Amino acid sequence: MKLHSIAFILLIIGGLNWLLVGLIGWDIGQLFGGQMALVSKIIYILVGLSAIYEFVGHKSTCKNCSASCAPEQKI
């Protein structure tokens, strides 16, 4: 569960970064020395790995998806 939370936070950061790039052309990686800086590359890699992790494990961690996949109960 903790890995899911970390991955989710990194995906939010990545999404906000793309929003800033699209709206004003500014990349969060500039804070760490630009896209070629080691710190920026590490952040980009972690965001990408988080996306893969969430994509693969989404149905098992998402309450909405797991609820919609549950068999219907007859009352």
C-alpha positions, 0 to 999 in steps of 0.5 A: 500500500505504501508503494502505491501511495508513493507511485500515486504522488509521483504521478501527480507530480508528473501530471502537474509537470506536463500541465506546466509544460503545456500551459507556459512551457516551463519544466519542473526539471529546470529546478534541478538543472534542466532535463539533462541533469542527473537529479532530473533524469532520476525524477523522470525515471521514477515518474515513468516507473510509477506510471508502469506500476500503477498501470499494472497493479491498478485494478488490485489497488483501486477501490472503484475498479475492484468494486465494479468488478465484484459480482452483483449481490441479489437482495 
